[in-house]
Amino acid sequence: MFLLPYLLVFLVFRFGPSVAGLFIGFMKWNIIGDASFAGLSNFKKLFADPIFFTSLKNTLLFLVMALPPLIIFSLLLAVLLNQKLKFRNAVRTISIMPYVLIPAVVGIIWNWLYDNNFGILNYYLKLLGLSPVEWLTNEKYALFSVAIVTVWSFLGYNMILYLAGLQDISKDLYEASEIDGATKLQTFMKITLPLLKPITSMIVTLTLINTIQVFDQIFVMTNGGPGTATLTLVQYLYGTAFQNYNLGYGSTLGIAILVILIVMVQIQSRLLRLDE
């Protein structure tokens, strides 16, 4: 009975639409009028769609840009803030603040920072005698610029998870390593990292899912542009289903994203030996 309210919400707003989406992927439907069975035509179109492969390439590139910093920097920040430092709690609070902001607000704030004419970043570049950078309007920098925003937004959240893992490690292990004469680097490599393996696996999985499904910030900051430089899979799905009203093909894109997520999560599980 306690679970019933959540289960009802889950069935109506999560499970039900997901199952419906699988069926709609085999349909030809543009919202207006009745849906008709299309067989595998949507999937054939998918494999011949150059825009799909462009969005896939952008998504994977975005993943490469965002995932390593989100793991490495959050771990280093957690290790630092796990020490007995002055203002430690204040820094922890400040670190998590970007995560609790609404993604649309984050996008608007960084749009101001990145602005070509009056953005603060280009302002300081000019003070240093450097040329201003077209952060969001140049195809070379746009995706990287959005990746920076994503790292800034999620870094504090990953740090909190790592911090919880660090505080679960027994201090006796560190005391024993100190008695044995181990250096701090050896202690980190032989004790801290192995014992953080379950947390790392979880963080990698969550970060992988979030980066593959990135939408909010790209929608607010670049809307997939310039051109298709920042067009990601979910952005393409949104445009297909809710702007061009092609729900059948949009659902097919959703199925493709689901398959890609399952494959990539399985790959990272094997790499991190999550099943052992």
Helices and strands as residue ranges (DSSP letters): H 4-10, I 11-15, H 16-24, E 27-28, E 36-37, H 41-47, H 50-81, H 88-100, H 103-114, H 120-127, H 142-167, H 171-179, H 184-187, I 188-192, H 193-195, H 197-212, H 216-221, H 233-238, I 239-243, H 247-271
